[in-house]
Amino acid sequence: MPNPRINGTLAAVPKAPDISWDPQRGQIISQRWESAGDGLSGIASGYAAARIQYNWTKSPHKSVLVANASSSQLGFPEVICDTWQILANEIQKDIKEFPGFQAMEAAYPNTIGYVVRDVALYNQGLAPGTPAPNVAAMPQSGYLAELLVRGATHFALGQYVLRHTTNVGNQYSANIADANIERCYTTAQLLGEVQNSSLWTFPLPGRLAYKLQNITAPPAQTHYQWGWRKLPSPETTTSNNRVEITTEYWLELWHTFLYPPVT
């Protein structure tokens, strides 16, 4: 029986696609083509030019090609995956920024300056200067002096980070990750963004939102906002022509001149 032909070439017949999805890799389409004889070279060339992975079984009797790609590359609607994580950084902060010393400074202004001065004189083998007038602050100032004399300059501090990863096809053109970079969100503003179902396929789960709402804030400081700084978003290519877009929000006291609040 003669082979079917279209415009003088062997006909390639598409079969029903197989669709797979998981919350990490997104939706992957497997498109199967069959041809009587070796008639799939044109389709294979097209997929190669588009950087779409395929498996091709060539035969003079019957050829089969199966392409695997992200949804949009094979003409299907894009399916986005959202992954949320609450992480913990360990950062180093100036020893003078320790909350106990900042509370001392708020109650007794300039005490930190007196301690730093006296430690500098001590390290030079000189007598202390005029005593600090804030005698009631001496317990905390004594701890600060002890640490400075021992060479301490910083202390370790845990910092919460909210990380979001979007997994999309490489033809996807927009993402909320590019908005308000290097600006500071209040927790309420952050939740308003990450729980907005019009911005995310899978918004931040309630359990994670509950955790963020119950993180204790430190004492307020002038010109600082306790909030979430949004970092620039790196993008990484992954298998099947998909891209992972990562967004991180870092919780800390941020100076409002350096990191303007989100409005």
Stockholm file with secondary structure:
# STOCKHOLM 1.0

chainA/1-263         MPNPRINGTLAAVPKAPDISWDPQRGQIISQRWESAGDGLSGIASGYAAARIQYNWTKSPHKSVLVANASSSQLGFPEVICDTWQILANEIQKDIKEFPGFQAMEAAYPNTIGYVVRDVALYNQGLAPGTPAPNVAAMPQSGYLAELLVRGATHFALGQYVLRHTTNVGNQYSANIADANIERCYTTAQLLGEVQNSSLWTFPLPGRLAYKLQNITAPPAQTHYQWGWRKLPSPETTTSNNRVEITTEYWLELWHTFLYPPVT
#=GR chainA/1-263 SS CCCCEETTEECEEECCCEEEEETTTEEEEEEEEEEEBSCCHHHHHHHHHTTCEEEEECCSSEEEEEEEEEGGGGTSCCCCEEEEEEEEEEEEEEGGGSHHHHHHHHHSTTHHHHHHHHHHHHHTTCCCCSCCSCGGGHHHHHHHHHHHHTTCCEEEEEEEEEEEEEEEETTCCCCGGGSSTTCEECHHHHHHHHTCTTTCSSCCCHHHHHHHHTCCCCCCCTTEEEEEEECCCCEEEEGGGEEEEEEEEEEEEEETTTSCBCC
#=GC SS_cons         CCCCEETTEECEEECCCEEEEETTTEEEEEEEEEEEBSCCHHHHHHHHHTTCEEEEECCSSEEEEEEEEEGGGGTSCCCCEEEEEEEEEEEEEEGGGSHHHHHHHHHSTTHHHHHHHHHHHHHTTCCCCSCCSCGGGHHHHHHHHHHHHTTCCEEEEEEEEEEEEEEEETTCCCCGGGSSTTCEECHHHHHHHHTCTTTCSSCCCHHHHHHHHTCCCCCCCTTEEEEEEECCCCEEEEGGGEEEEEEEEEEEEEETTTSCBCC
//
